[in-house]
Every structure is written in C-alpha cells, then in structure tokens.
Amino acid sequence: MRMTSHVREAEVTVACIQMEPRFGETAANVAKSVALIESAARQGAELIVLPELCNTGYVFQTRAEARALAEEIPDGPTTRAWMEAAARLGVHIVAGITERAGNDLFNTAAIIGPDGLIGRYRKMHLWADEALYFSPGDLGFPVFDTPLGRIGCHICYDCWFPESFRLAALQGAEILCVPTNWVPIPGQDPKREAMANIIVMAAAHSNSVFVAAADRVGTERGQPFIGQSLIVSHTGWPIAGPASPDGEEILIAKANLADARRKRNWNAFNQALRDRRTDAYAEMLGSNHKRGWY
C-alpha cells in the first residue's frame, strides 16, 4: 500500500487493554471489552488495542468448536459492537477476533475507526495447534493510513519473524498494533522480562516503529498466559508497562507517531531501512507487496 505524504504532527494517546476473556462466553467478553474501551477513552485514549481472540477465548479443542464461535467481519455481532463503540467514543480500535470467511477460519485483528471498519489483518504465522483450526493469513502485511497515523498489525507469533516488522516498516508503518496471547517460554527465567517483550523492543528499535502489544491474562483450559502488555517507542524503549503478569489493567502512553518516520536517521551516515543491502537480498524479502516509502 503506497502511503500519502500526510504527517500528523500531534501526540496520539495509545492504550493497551490487558484482560481475561472467558472461553466461549462471547457476549460477556465483548461487553467487557466495550466497558474497558470506554474506560480507556475516558482516560484520553484515541487508539485502543485489545488482545488476540478476545471475543471468544483461545484454546479451541476442535475445528467445529472454533467454527461455531467464529463470526463474519463486519457483519457479526462482535465487530458491530466495536464499531458502535468507536463511533460513539470517537476512537480507533484494534482487536482480535475469530473470523469466519466462507469455509475458512482466521485468527484476525479488526481495525476500526469512528467511521467504521478500516480493514483487517489475518495472522500469518500460526502457533501450535492453531493450524488445526485456522487458515494462515492471506492478506500479507497491510498498513492502514488513518487520521492518527499509519497503522500496521501483527498477532502474537508473527513477532518472532523480523520480516514481519520490516515489511510493515517499508510500507510506512508508524505503529504496529499487536493483539496477542503470549504463553510461557520454556527455560524463561521468571525474574527476567518476557522474551516476547525483548523481541518487540528490538523490532521497534531496528525498524523505528512504535509497538502497542496487548496481551491477555489468566489460565484457559490449562493454558496459562503471561500478561506483561507494553507500549514501546520507536527507540525500542517502553513508554508504558510492562503490565503485571496476572492482572487486568489498561496501559496508556502518549506518542507522536510522526517521530517513527522522522527519526529513522540515526546519524549523518546511518538509516536502517535505507542501509539495507538490496544488492545481496531481495528488497521486499520475497513479499509481493511493493515498496512504500521510508
């Protein structure tokens, strides 16, 4: 997606909502998410990120179960509820949803603004037995030009692929919104920060993008989740969080998203996107998406 030259020179207030959905209780989960969105909006949030699959829960046991809980976008009740909240509150929302599209199921993030659905991102890299229920994402790494700035998305395991961040940055992304359901990493020292946080901090720094990662908490069907949501500056350093590993909370931070583009020049000689050796490797890393700008 080719980006326009518009740059919004103003701070955007970003929120990450860390919550615990209950498996299969879609109506209650959505009502809870809307109440938390309202709370974030009262605190000034303009861009609000919620966890992965926050409308249904995560730990499916059969494809039939996943299909029974999946909804179409934008016509399903979950997306309609989020669109109503975005319109009423004048906010942008990025939230994880179990999507049904024909015979396919996707682990999807809906990107919603005050005027309705802006777009969707479908998880490209499926984790563990997600592959039994979902199709891999088929939309690539789209970047959406909004009044707040240029927004891209990843979901959870996508963050383990440097190409994901680089392709979004090359298309002009200023912030990556990450609905996620991070789980414990084997061998992780519980006294150290989560490996996921280290990964997104490094990717934010090396691509000069903000990252807002909203994780869930709780244990679902025996699977624990680690929380520790965070909002990271384009410098790679957190500007909010990490949140607690086990409590529901709302992180809030102010960010001038234009800094992600303007400050990609680290010094007179070095600019990470410009300095790529495209004589030695494919400019877009094998993606069929055309280069944006940097």
Secondary structure, DSSP 8 states (H G I E B T S, - for coil): ----S----S-EEEEEEEB---TT-HHHHHHHHHHHHHHHHHTT-SEEE--TTTTT-S--SSHHHHHHH-B-TTTSHHHHHHHHHHHHHT-EEEEEEEEEETTEEEEEEEEEETTEEEEEEE-SS--GGGGGT-----S---EEE-SS-EEEE--GGGGG-HHHHHHHHHTT-SEEEEE------TT--TTS--HHHHHHHHHHHHHT-EEEEE-BEEEETTEEEE---EEE-TTSSEEE----SS--EEEEEEE-THHHHHTTB-SSS-BTTTT--TTTS-TTTT-SS-----
